[in-house]
Amino acid sequence: MDEQLPLDERFPRLTELQVQLGCEWCAIRKGIAAATKKLSELATLFADSKQTSAAGTSFVCFGSLARGEWTFASDLDWILLVNGDEAQRHGAALQALNRKLNERNVISPAAGGMFAAIVNGQELIAGIPGHRSVRNLSLRSLLLLESIAIGDDLPMRNVIRNILAAYLEEDSSWNSNRRETVPEYLLQDIAAFGRTMAVDLDDQFPDQTGQKWGLRNAKRRFSRKLIIATGSLACWNWRQHCADHPPADDGAVAGGAIEYFKNYLGRPPLEILAAELLKHDIAPTIAARLFGAYNRFLGILDDTASREELELLNRELASTNILFQEVCEFGREFDAALRKCFLLMRPAACNAVPR
């Protein structure tokens, strides 16, 4: 496969932005090519084995693979998503998937977490609105913000549609003025997920406290912030979408909103961000700083020595670690450029940028 094709096919606006700025984001390009290759390998692996396919299920991947940012040491965060009630009858398929991936030495998710498991799509809707299960909040947020299915994606698409419908149907404020109101329930859960991943991670997953602290901290400053930012943009841009594409009547707004969010968030986060920068004609210096900082972040993750140093780094030594201080420096640069972009794109949206 030509490694240049993925950048043009899945990331057309990113390609356009890179050409317009005259930049070379080598680490970003490498991550996209590596992710495309890995997706192709997994598709071939599963196509050769009927054991790993089960009717009514989608093999859904998250993280760097879904974002198009695969590196040499990326792990595969995945679930077997079932769009129905009988999730447990797919236990044999789950075991077959685990065996196949272990045979190929794919790095598995952390034991005891929410990945490498069967997930009932209907259960993910529980808690919209109201009480939030950390697991359900995290999984449905990841499905919306960074997910990709290998093989049959219809069950995943149906689950995503149901999640979006639940957010909109239960939101009385949005339903009172659908064309002008930001979907508050959806925006609030995106913000809550951001706090869970960026601030409360040690509290929510105490069994992982201290593990790979430096690496997790670096991801919080970049990839986790990126997906929360693009999710927030989807909500804040809803009003402009209605202005640009007026629905025929109020009855058509709800269905149109589901399609809008599904299509908007169905793109990789870096592609969403590039498209917004081009749409709003953001100053080249700001765009270059934003993507340049992210490119440096991916370059560190794909460097063996640097990644290992971050994985072994603990909180107590962070203030004297040169590499970590460098990560913090261009993390602040990424944050400042991102906030500047939000201010220029829509003043009200600046409150949605995660800290």
Legacy VTK file of the C-alpha trace (Angstrom):
# vtk DataFile Version 3.0
C-alpha trace
ASCII
DATASET POLYDATA
POINTS 355 float
0.000 0.000 0.000
1.267 3.473 -0.884
1.957 5.193 2.412
0.984 8.567 0.921
-2.586 7.484 0.141
-3.964 7.431 3.703
-3.061 11.079 4.238
-4.969 12.053 1.102
-7.960 9.773 1.697
-8.715 10.083 5.405
-7.011 13.422 5.984
-7.674 15.624 2.922
-7.954 18.878 4.869
-4.848 18.071 6.896
-3.004 17.556 3.620
-4.344 20.863 2.326
-3.308 22.683 5.494
0.190 21.190 5.435
0.685 22.246 1.810
-0.730 25.703 2.491
1.646 26.231 5.414
4.613 24.652 3.670
5.243 22.412 6.681
6.531 18.863 6.981
4.835 17.054 9.856
6.833 13.860 9.529
5.669 12.227 12.768
2.006 12.887 11.944
2.424 11.458 8.447
4.247 8.427 9.839
1.507 7.831 12.415
-1.194 7.932 9.739
0.705 5.514 7.484
1.393 3.135 10.382
-2.246 3.222 11.527
-3.467 2.466 8.012
-1.073 -0.454 7.733
-2.160 -1.826 11.124
-5.852 -1.521 10.211
-5.176 -3.441 6.995
-3.307 -6.163 8.901
-6.132 -6.563 11.404
-8.772 -6.649 8.675
-6.833 -9.429 6.929
-6.357 -11.303 10.199
-10.049 -11.287 11.009
-11.175 -12.007 7.454
-9.181 -15.253 7.543
-10.930 -16.487 10.665
-14.683 -17.009 10.927
-14.248 -17.472 14.672
-13.632 -13.790 15.149
-16.828 -12.676 13.395
-20.141 -12.730 15.195
-23.467 -11.487 13.882
-24.619 -8.199 15.361
-21.172 -7.231 16.674
-18.457 -4.768 15.698
-14.778 -5.038 16.569
-14.199 -1.426 17.636
-10.785 0.170 18.197
-10.007 3.370 20.051
-6.897 5.376 20.873
-4.008 5.997 18.507
-5.255 3.504 15.912
-8.630 5.241 15.592
-7.028 8.698 15.543
-4.461 7.693 12.893
-1.496 8.177 15.239
-0.051 4.668 15.534
3.501 4.339 16.871
5.854 1.402 17.336
4.715 0.837 20.946
1.003 1.678 20.672
-1.312 -0.743 22.402
-4.614 -1.809 20.907
-7.601 -0.585 22.907
-10.601 -2.522 21.609
-14.004 -3.888 22.497
-16.454 -6.317 20.939
-19.524 -4.085 20.685
-22.912 -5.797 20.644
-26.000 -3.961 19.492
-28.505 -6.019 21.445
-29.402 -7.700 24.708
-27.514 -10.982 24.478
-23.968 -9.738 24.912
-22.703 -12.720 26.903
-23.486 -15.247 24.168
-20.494 -13.835 22.279
-17.962 -15.057 24.844
-16.475 -17.565 22.391
-15.892 -14.803 19.835
-14.158 -12.695 22.486
-11.817 -15.552 23.384
-11.038 -16.148 19.696
-10.211 -12.470 19.223
-7.852 -12.495 22.198
-6.092 -15.599 20.903
-5.671 -14.177 17.424
-4.250 -10.900 18.727
-1.907 -12.671 21.157
-0.604 -14.835 18.316
0.328 -11.665 16.429
1.980 -10.137 19.532
-0.395 -7.172 19.537
0.107 -5.131 22.710
-3.011 -5.690 24.797
-4.793 -3.137 26.985
-4.122 -3.046 30.710
-5.662 -5.992 32.537
-8.821 -5.334 34.486
-9.793 -2.261 32.485
-12.747 -1.561 30.232
-11.117 -2.782 26.991
-10.735 -6.256 25.473
-14.282 -6.964 26.638
-17.809 -7.465 25.369
-19.840 -4.261 25.597
-23.611 -4.062 25.296
-24.483 -0.948 23.314
-27.828 -0.599 25.057
-26.154 -0.363 28.448
-24.034 2.580 27.300
-27.122 4.752 27.045
-27.812 4.314 30.771
-27.128 7.534 32.654
-28.170 9.947 29.864
-28.886 12.232 31.627
-28.300 11.886 35.347
-25.947 9.501 37.098
-22.796 8.719 35.168
-21.087 5.360 35.358
-17.409 6.106 34.696
-17.220 3.066 32.448
-20.323 3.927 30.432
-19.383 7.609 30.184
-15.888 6.728 28.993
-16.938 4.110 26.442
-19.740 6.113 24.872
-17.514 9.205 24.752
-14.751 7.226 23.066
-17.258 5.793 20.585
-18.278 9.312 19.621
-14.857 10.978 19.698
-12.283 8.392 18.546
-13.466 5.031 17.278
-13.131 2.895 14.188
-14.590 -0.523 13.396
-12.747 -3.303 11.608
-15.058 -5.438 9.519
-18.791 -5.001 10.046
-19.335 -1.439 11.273
-23.155 -1.460 11.114
-23.633 -2.429 14.790
-21.248 0.360 15.834
-23.008 2.898 13.625
-26.374 1.903 15.084
-25.082 2.192 18.657
-23.607 5.636 17.939
-26.910 6.742 16.417
-28.783 5.515 19.512
-26.375 7.313 21.851
-26.783 10.590 19.965
-30.562 10.182 19.880
-30.616 9.662 23.661
-28.560 12.804 24.272
-30.864 14.902 22.103
-34.213 13.381 23.052
-33.607 13.811 26.788
-32.361 17.410 26.451
-35.437 19.566 27.099
-33.462 22.784 26.675
-32.236 21.716 23.247
-35.684 20.500 22.206
-37.256 23.851 23.057
-35.131 25.631 20.448
-33.298 23.045 18.383
-31.859 25.403 15.799
-30.275 27.868 18.204
-29.382 25.886 21.321
-26.159 23.983 21.912
-26.921 20.353 22.953
-26.091 20.802 26.625
-26.321 17.165 27.718
-23.847 16.083 25.075
-21.488 18.985 25.755
-21.639 18.385 29.513
-20.742 14.719 29.131
-17.832 15.564 26.822
-16.562 17.951 29.491
-17.148 15.330 32.210
-15.194 12.771 30.199
-12.395 15.298 29.807
-12.228 15.765 33.566
-12.239 12.006 34.095
-9.365 11.423 31.708
-7.322 14.527 32.449
-7.900 15.302 36.097
-9.519 12.426 37.946
-7.731 9.492 36.333
-5.908 8.338 39.460
-9.093 8.606 41.521
-11.209 6.693 39.009
-8.644 3.936 38.362
-6.637 3.596 41.607
-5.219 0.243 40.474
-3.264 2.125 37.791
-2.004 4.944 40.010
1.653 5.645 39.312
1.878 3.347 36.294
3.478 5.062 33.294
2.817 8.412 34.965
5.011 10.450 32.625
3.536 8.925 29.475
-0.033 9.353 30.684
0.676 12.943 31.647
2.041 13.666 28.164
-1.051 12.157 26.536
-3.248 14.301 28.770
-1.580 17.404 27.358
-2.104 16.380 23.724
-4.249 13.494 22.482
-6.805 13.608 25.288
-7.082 17.377 25.018
-7.437 17.057 21.246
-10.488 14.784 21.322
-12.257 16.876 23.973
-11.608 20.007 21.911
-12.989 18.519 18.690
-16.018 17.121 20.527
-16.698 20.546 21.984
-16.350 22.138 18.562
-19.010 19.785 17.205
-21.466 21.056 19.828
-20.625 24.739 19.453
-20.815 24.554 15.654
-24.336 23.119 15.639
-25.994 26.552 15.464
-23.832 27.606 12.538
-24.607 24.333 10.793
-28.339 25.086 11.071
-27.768 28.580 9.714
-25.775 27.227 6.767
-28.126 24.261 6.129
-31.645 25.327 7.269
-33.829 22.278 7.989
-37.151 22.121 6.170
-39.125 22.138 9.419
-38.686 21.537 13.145
-39.518 17.883 12.701
-36.456 17.447 10.495
-34.072 19.051 12.973
-33.616 16.067 15.309
-32.773 13.614 12.534
-30.530 16.184 10.921
-28.722 16.746 14.218
-27.926 13.050 14.554
-26.528 12.985 11.025
-24.556 16.164 11.661
-22.859 14.872 14.808
-22.287 11.431 13.317
-20.587 12.892 10.250
-18.696 15.627 12.096
-17.242 13.283 14.706
-16.747 10.435 12.238
-13.547 12.083 11.010
-10.171 11.714 12.783
-9.637 14.506 15.352
-6.613 16.012 13.567
-8.637 16.150 10.345
-11.494 17.921 12.176
-9.093 20.475 13.589
-7.400 21.084 10.232
-10.778 21.567 8.546
-11.827 24.141 11.153
-8.577 26.076 10.829
-9.003 26.252 7.051
-12.675 27.163 7.319
-11.992 30.077 9.652
-8.786 31.137 7.885
-6.747 30.950 11.081
-3.402 32.757 10.880
-0.643 30.466 9.500
1.611 31.142 12.486
-1.039 29.844 14.912
-1.865 26.796 12.785
1.826 25.966 12.388
2.407 26.199 16.147
-0.603 23.996 16.883
0.239 21.165 14.516
3.976 21.589 14.985
3.625 20.963 18.729
1.450 17.913 18.136
3.962 16.588 15.617
6.731 16.873 18.220
4.555 14.988 20.726
4.029 12.091 18.289
7.727 12.111 17.461
8.584 11.539 21.124
6.033 8.710 21.431
7.578 7.010 18.404
11.142 7.274 19.705
12.165 4.193 21.692
14.409 5.892 24.242
12.097 8.878 24.815
8.987 6.769 25.238
10.716 4.440 27.688
11.974 7.419 29.673
8.436 8.797 29.981
7.012 5.394 30.893
9.485 4.996 33.754
9.225 8.580 34.990
7.338 9.154 38.228
5.797 12.341 39.546
8.551 12.970 42.106
11.300 13.237 39.454
9.284 15.098 36.810
10.430 18.581 37.757
14.102 17.720 37.077
13.618 15.546 33.997
14.768 17.386 30.857
12.584 15.384 28.461
9.452 15.851 30.537
10.087 19.576 30.848
10.390 19.720 27.076
7.052 17.925 26.761
5.532 20.455 29.161
6.951 23.343 27.155
5.463 22.393 23.808
2.357 21.141 25.624
1.842 24.724 26.769
2.484 25.854 23.190
-0.179 23.443 21.920
-2.615 24.607 24.596
-2.048 28.313 23.889
-2.464 27.838 20.130
-5.584 25.748 20.627
-7.166 28.379 22.865
-6.276 31.103 20.394
-7.964 29.105 17.648
-11.135 28.721 19.718
-11.211 32.452 20.392
-10.846 33.248 16.711
-13.328 30.643 15.544
-16.070 31.440 18.039
-15.671 33.564 21.180
-18.187 31.566 23.198
-16.397 28.319 22.424
-13.262 29.267 24.338
-14.880 28.007 27.541
-15.059 24.532 26.027
-11.295 24.063 25.678
-10.137 21.552 28.344
-7.475 22.657 30.761
LINES 1 356
355 0 1 2 3 4 5 6 7 8 9 10 11 12 13 14 15 16 17 18 19 20 21 22 23 24 25 26 27 28 29 30 31 32 33 34 35 36 37 38 39 40 41 42 43 44 45 46 47 48 49 50 51 52 53 54 55 56 57 58 59 60 61 62 63 64 65 66 67 68 69 70 71 72 73 74 75 76 77 78 79 80 81 82 83 84 85 86 87 88 89 90 91 92 93 94 95 96 97 98 99 100 101 102 103 104 105 106 107 108 109 110 111 112 113 114 115 116 117 118 119 120 121 122 123 124 125 126 127 128 129 130 131 132 133 134 135 136 137 138 139 140 141 142 143 144 145 146 147 148 149 150 151 152 153 154 155 156 157 158 159 160 161 162 163 164 165 166 167 168 169 170 171 172 173 174 175 176 177 178 179 180 181 182 183 184 185 186 187 188 189 190 191 192 193 194 195 196 197 198 199 200 201 202 203 204 205 206 207 208 209 210 211 212 213 214 215 216 217 218 219 220 221 222 223 224 225 226 227 228 229 230 231 232 233 234 235 236 237 238 239 240 241 242 243 244 245 246 247 248 249 250 251 252 253 254 255 256 257 258 259 260 261 262 263 264 265 266 267 268 269 270 271 272 273 274 275 276 277 278 279 280 281 282 283 284 285 286 287 288 289 290 291 292 293 294 295 296 297 298 299 300 301 302 303 304 305 306 307 308 309 310 311 312 313 314 315 316 317 318 319 320 321 322 323 324 325 326 327 328 329 330 331 332 333 334 335 336 337 338 339 340 341 342 343 344 345 346 347 348 349 350 351 352 353 354
